[in-house]
Amino acid sequence: MWRNIQISPDIFSDCPLLHMYGQKYVRIENYRGIMDYEDTYVKLMTKKGVLMIAGKRLEIAYCSDLEICIAGYVTSVQYMD
C-alpha cells in the first residue's frame, strides 16, 4: 500500500532533477553548466557534482539557465567521482 509522504520543496530546491523519456531524452533541471560535450557523452556541473550522460548520437536539444535536454540514444546517467 502506498502512503503519501509530504516533503518540503525546499529540500530539493538546488538538487538536480532528472526526467528520462525512455532512452531518447534526458531533461535535467538545476544544472550549473556544461563541462564537456561530445556525441557520445555530455558532462554537466551540478551542485552535487559532475553528472555524465553517455550514449550514441547525443545532442543538446535545448538549454536555458534552468534546464537542459539531451537527445539521442542514452545508455547511462551517472555521477562522476
C-alpha positions in Angstrom: 0.0 0.0 0.0 1.3 3.4 -0.9 1.4 6.2 1.6 1.5 9.9 0.8 4.8 11.5 2.0 4.9 15.2 2.5 8.3 16.6 1.7 9.1 20.3 1.7 10.1 21.5 -1.8 13.0 23.4 -0.1 14.8 20.1 0.4 15.2 19.7 -3.3 15.4 23.3 -4.4 19.0 23.1 -5.6 19.4 19.4 -6.3 19.4 18.3 -9.9 16.1 16.9 -11.1 16.2 14.4 -13.9 13.4 13.4 -16.2 14.1 10.4 -18.6 11.8 9.7 -21.5 12.8 6.1 -22.4 16.3 6.1 -23.8 15.6 9.1 -26.2 15.7 12.1 -23.9 17.1 13.2 -20.6 15.9 16.6 -19.2 17.9 18.0 -16.3 16.8 20.9 -14.1 19.0 22.8 -11.7 22.3 22.2 -13.6 25.1 24.8 -13.3 26.9 24.4 -16.7 28.2 22.2 -19.5 31.7 20.9 -18.7 32.3 18.8 -21.8 30.2 17.7 -24.8 30.8 15.0 -27.5 28.3 12.9 -29.4 28.9 10.0 -27.0 28.7 11.9 -23.7 27.7 15.1 -22.0 29.2 16.2 -18.7 27.2 18.7 -16.6 28.2 20.5 -13.5 25.6 20.4 -10.7 25.7 21.4 -7.1 26.0 17.7 -6.2 29.0 17.1 -8.6 29.6 16.2 -12.2 26.7 14.3 -13.9 27.6 12.4 -17.1 25.1 11.3 -19.7 26.5 8.7 -22.0 25.1 7.3 -25.2 25.2 7.5 -29.0 24.4 10.4 -31.3 23.8 12.7 -28.3 23.0 16.3 -28.9 21.8 19.2 -26.8 18.1 19.6 -27.9 17.8 22.8 -25.9 19.2 24.5 -22.9 18.4 27.5 -20.7 19.7 28.8 -17.4 17.4 26.5 -15.6 17.3 23.3 -17.6 18.9 21.3 -20.4 17.6 18.5 -22.6 19.9 15.8 -24.1 18.5 13.9 -27.1 19.9 10.7 -28.7 20.3 7.1 -27.6 21.0 7.4 -23.8 22.8 4.4 -22.3 23.7 5.7 -18.9 23.4 8.6 -16.5 25.9 8.7 -13.6 27.7 10.9 -11.1 31.4 11.1 -11.6 33.8 10.7 -8.7 
